[in-house]
Amino acid sequence: MKDTIRSYEFVNGVSQVLISVIYPVLALFLIYEVRKSAKFAAASLSKKSLDDRNRVGRMILVMTVFYVIASAPGGASDFIELFVIVNSLSVLEILVAYGSIMTSALFCLNATSHSIINFTMSSKYRATVKSVLEYGKKDVRVVTV
């Protein structure tokens, strides 16, 4: 039973650390592709299209930084717990316990802030939200049968 728990903790810690490392690398590749697309847009399309692509690149970068800040401490904490024996009622136990609570809160804050970030940085996201919520719809039609 104890080996199963240790195996789970190991896989959990390693996966969180790997995601925190791989996610920014993939985001950099995505930003590179967006920038390449922006260069194409600068040559053949309008300035608005170029600005939209640059804004998308900034949004990806901001969301990646926030995700890494939110997820890396939790993964590092889980990973460190595998190699360090935490005695009960020690300072390290208190730090790990409260640290996991803080990283969970930070992760939730990050997840909820993504909608705000998207709403402020993406005009297409704003238009979609407005259409879904039917914001500003003044024309109401009633059909009687």
GIMOQUI-V844180 format. One record per residue. N is the residue number from 1. OMEGA is omega as a letter, one per 40 degrees, with the letter a starting at -180 (none if undefined). Layout:
N,OMEGA
N,OMEGA
This chain:
1,a
2,i
3,i
4,i
5,i
6,i
7,i
8,i
9,i
10,a
11,i
12,a
13,a
14,a
15,i
16,i
17,i
18,i
19,i
20,i
21,a
22,a
23,i
24,i
25,i
26,i
27,i
28,i
29,i
30,i
31,i
32,i
33,i
34,i
35,i
36,i
37,i
38,i
39,i
40,a
41,i
42,a
43,a
44,a
45,a
46,i
47,i
48,i
49,i
50,i
51,i
52,a
53,i
54,i
55,i
56,i
57,i
58,a
59,i
60,a
61,i
62,a
63,i
64,i
65,i
66,a
67,a
68,i
69,a
70,a
71,a
72,a
73,i
74,i
75,i
76,i
77,i
78,a
79,i
80,i
81,i
82,a
83,a
84,i
85,a
86,i
87,i
88,a
89,i
90,i
91,i
92,i
93,i
94,i
95,i
96,a
97,a
98,i
99,i
100,i
101,a
102,i
103,i
104,i
105,i
106,i
107,i
108,i
109,i
110,a
111,i
112,a
113,a
114,i
115,i
116,i
117,i
118,a
119,a
120,a
121,a
122,i
123,i
124,i
125,i
126,i
127,i
128,i
129,i
130,i
131,i
132,a
133,a
134,i
135,i
136,i
137,a
138,a
139,a
140,i
141,i
142,i
143,i
144,a
145,none
